[in-house]
Amino acid sequence: MADARLNVLVNLQDAFYRAAPLREALARLGRTVRVRRRSHDDPAAFARDLAWADALLMWSTPVLTPDLLDRAPRLRFVGQIDMRQDAARTLLARGLPVALVRRGWYEAVAEMALALILATLRRTSDYHAAMRRGDELWYAWPAFPGEIHPAERVLAGRPVGLVGFGAIGRRVAELLGPFGCRLRYYDPFVPPEAGQVRGARRAGLLDLMRRSDVVVVAAASNAGSRHLIGRRELAALRPGSVLVNVARAAIVDTDALVARLRKGDLFAALDVFDAEPLPKDSPLRRLPNVYLTPHRAGGIFHSLQVILHQLIDNLEAFRSGRPLPDGLTEEMIPALDG
């Protein structure tokens, strides 16, 4: 029988414990183990509770350094919502069972990518803003169809490129299936057979940029992907194309993107930025061909509910001696932020 006296330290922002939609998941945890709920940012304060814990559930900070792990003699299991590559290597080197529960974000992020694609192609944000101001344009005879904006287009049948073909990129490909889009992907870390999802074809990055009407950035941010999309790649995008970034801002060279956007022949939809909150004087705020959302792609309660339950599922698997559903492996490290 599983040890009912397992000490579990939960270290999350205080708002997690106060959010009504998350109470059911957190209550589930407390039924079978002894729980301490903390919100430590300071490693020294964190270490005092860590010394008590047999198991730890957390986001990604404070980072579990060798020094902190040396001060956790009872620790036998770690479950995290996110982590960087260096932390992952440290934990694997200790031989600890580690669960990394990132699947909970994927659905919401992929759906946001689809929403941004459609909003940009159909100009829904522009129309909404005009309706709010009261200066919207209504089609009327005899001017119709001269009033139609040439940038408004359908998604159906368009060539779409996916930069990053991990779980999010593949889910975007699945969501695009009913639209009959012609899909290409660039991802040096996934095998060619990954393209069997919705018939996506593997491509080089420049070739993907040249051939796509829509490009979705869904790659991990690490040393190898910083400014992966720079001036050369942005110049390869054909006039009228759309760039959507729901991954990390560092993957795209923002200065190069702003320069291309100022030409007026490219559209972008961005959920992530080099500095967050986005500075009030950022040129991105003033460009009429940019659609902006404040890093909301994954961060909805549905995602957090799923993630908390996944953390507990992995803890229960550990307690019963079963394989972890989200066990961390060396092969996963390149897909983590570096």
N, C-alpha and C positions, 0 to 999 in steps of 0.2 A: 504494500500500500504506500502511496506517495506520502512524503513527510509533510504533515499539516502545519508544522511549526517553522516552515521555511521563512526566513527573513527576506523580504523583498523591499528594496529601496526604489521608489519611483521619484525621479528627478525631472520635473517638467515645469514650465512657466506656471505661476500661480493661477493664471486665468484658465488653465485647463481644469483645475479643480472646482472653479466657480461656474463653468459653462454648463448649463442645464442639458444640452444635447449629448454631453460626454459622460454624464453621471452613471448611466446604465453600464457602460463598459468598465468604468473605474470600480463600480460596486461589484461587478463580477469578479474582479481580482481579489477583493477583500474577503470573499466568501471562503477561500481555501488556504490563505497564507496570512502571515503577519506583515502588515504594510506600514511603511513610513512614507508619507508624502512630503516632498521637499521641493524647493525651487532655488537651488544653489547655483550661483555664478562663480563664487569665490572657491578656488580649489581647496583652500585650507578648511573651510567649513564643510565642504563636500566630503573631504577625507574623513572627518569625524563620523559621519553617517555611513560612509562606505565601509569602514571597519566593522560595522554591525551586520552588513548585508551578505546574505548567501547568493542573492540574485539582484540584478540591477536593470531597471527599465528607464530609458532616458532618450533625449533627443540627440544632441551631439556635443554639448558643452556642460560642464568643463571637460576638456579633452582628456581621455584616459591615457595618461603618460605612464612610462615605467615607474616613476616615483609614486604616482597615485596607486597603481596596482600593487606596488610593494607594501602599501599601507592597507591593503584589503585582503587579509589572510583567509577569510571565510568565502570569498567570492568564487562561485562555481558556474555562473551563467550571466551573460550580458545580452540584453536586447536593446537595440537602438533604432531610432527612426531615421537617422542619417549619420554619416561619418565621413571623414576625409581619408585619403589614402594612407597617410602616415599612421593614423589611429588604427586603421584596419590591420596594417602590418604589425603594429605593436600587440594587438589582441591575438592575432593568429600565432605570433611567435610565443605567446604564453600558453598556447594550447587550450585556451578557454573556449567552450561552446559559445558561439556568438550568432545571434539572429539580427539581420539587417532588414527591416520591414519597410521597403520602399514601394511595394505594389499598390498601396492604398492611394498614392498620388496619381497613378497612371491614367485612370479613367477620366478624372476631372481635367488633367492637363491636356489629354488628347481631345476632349470635347471642347476645351477652350481654343485649341488650335483650329478646330473646325469652325467654331463660332467666329473667330477672327478672320479666317479665310472668307467666309460668307459675308461678314459685315463689310469687309474691304471691297470685295467684288460687287456687292449690291449697294454699297454706300449708305448703309442703314444709320450709321452714327451721324453722317451729314444730314440726312433727312430728319432724324430725331431732333438734332440741335436746331434746325430751321423751324420745325414745328413748335419747339419751345419758344423761339424768338418771335414767331408769328410772321416770318417772311418766306415761308415755303413756296415753292413753285408747283402749281397744279397744271397737269396737261390739259390743253384746251384747243379746240379747233379755231382757226385753221393752222395754228403754229405746229401742231403735232404732225410728224415726229421730230421736228427740228429742235424740240426742247429736251430730247433724250440726251443724257450725258454719255459721251462715248466710253468713259471708263467703267460704266456699269455693265457687268457681264455675268453670265452664268458660270457655275463651276463644272457642270456636267461635261465630261469628255475632255477636260483640259489636262495637259501634262503637268504633273506635280512631282517635285523633287523633295526627298526627305533626307536631311543632313543629320545622321544619327538614326540607326535602325535597331535600337534596343526596344524595351517594352513599350515606351511611349511612341516611338516611331512606327512600330508595327501596329499598335492600336489605332493610330491615325490612318494608316493604310487600310485597316478594316473598316473604319468609319467612312472612308472615301469610296468604299466598294460600290454602294448603290449609285454613286455619281458617274461611274464608268470612267474614272480618271485613268490616265496612262501614268503609271508610277515608276519612278527611279529612286534608288537610295544610294547614299555614300556612307559607308561605315567600315573601316578597316578591321574592326574588332569582331565582326559577326561573320559566320560562314556563308558561302554563297547560297546554300539551301534556305537561308532565312527569307530570301526573296520569294519563296513560294506563297507568302502571305499576299493574297490579292494580286498575284502576278507581278509583283514589283521586280524591276530589273536592276542589277548592280551596275554602278557607273562610277567613273572618275568624277572628282568634285567639279572641275571646270566644265566637263561635258554635261553634268547635271545642271549646272547653272545656266548654260547656254540653251538647253532644251526645255526648260521648265517655265510655265506661266506663273506657277506658284512654287515657292521654296519654303519649307517648314524646317526650322532649326530645332532639333530635339536631341542634341548630342550632350555628352558630359563635358564639364568644364575642367580641364587639367592642363598641365604644361604643354601637352601635345596639341591641344585644341584652341589655345589662346590665339585670337585673331585668325582662326582658320579661314574665316570669310573676311578677306581684306580688299584692297583696291582692285586687284586683278580679278578676283572672283565677282565683286560687285559690278565691275565693268562688263563682265561676261553676261550679266542679266539683260535680257532683251527689253526694249521699251514697253512699258505698260505692265511689266511683271510685278508680282507681289512677294515680299519677303516677310515671313511670320516668325518671330522668335519667342518661344515659350520655354526655352532652356536656360541659358545663362548669357548675360550681356557680353562677357569677355570673349565669347566665341566669335562675335562680330566686331570688327574695328569700327567703333562708333564714329570717329572722325571721318573715316572713309565713307561710311554710310550716309552721314549728313551731307558730305560733298556730293554724293550721287543723287540724294534726294533733292538737293537744291536745283538740280537740272530739271526737275519736274516730270521726269519720264519714268519714275519708279514709285511704287507704293510700299509702305511698310506698316506692319501691325506688331507692336512691341509690348510685351508684358514684363520685361526685365531690363535693368539699366545699370550702367557702371557705378553710379552713385544712387542709393535709395535711402530716403525719398528722392525723386528726381528734382534737381535744383530748379527753382522758379525761373531762372534765366536760361535754362537749357534750350538750345535752338530746336530741339525735337518738339517742344511745346508750341512752336510758332509755325511749323511747316504744315501746309494744308493737306499734304499727301501722306501724313503719318497718323495712325490710329493707336492710341495709348491706353493701357490698363495698368493699374498700380500693383503689379506682381500678385495677381489673384488667380492664376491658372489652377493651381492645385489646392489652395488654402480655403476649402469650404468644409463645413461640419461633416458632410458625408465622408470625405477623405479621412478626417481625423477619427471618426467612429470606426471606420474600417481598419485604420492603422492600430488603434488601441486594442481592438479585438485580435489583430494579427500578433501583436506583442504577447498577449496573454496566451494565444494558441501555441506560440513557440515556447513559452515558459512551461505550459502544460506538457508539451511534447518532451521537453528536457526532463521534467519530473518523472515522467512515465518511461523514460529510456527510449523513446521513439526518435527517428530522425527529425531534425528541425525543418519545418516547411520553408524557412527563409534563412537557412544556415549560410554564414559567410564563408567564402572560399577564395583562394588566391586568384582564380579566374575572374572574379567579380571586381577586383581592385581597379583595373583600367577604366571601368565605367563610373568610378567614384570621382568626385571633385578632388583635384590635387592641390 
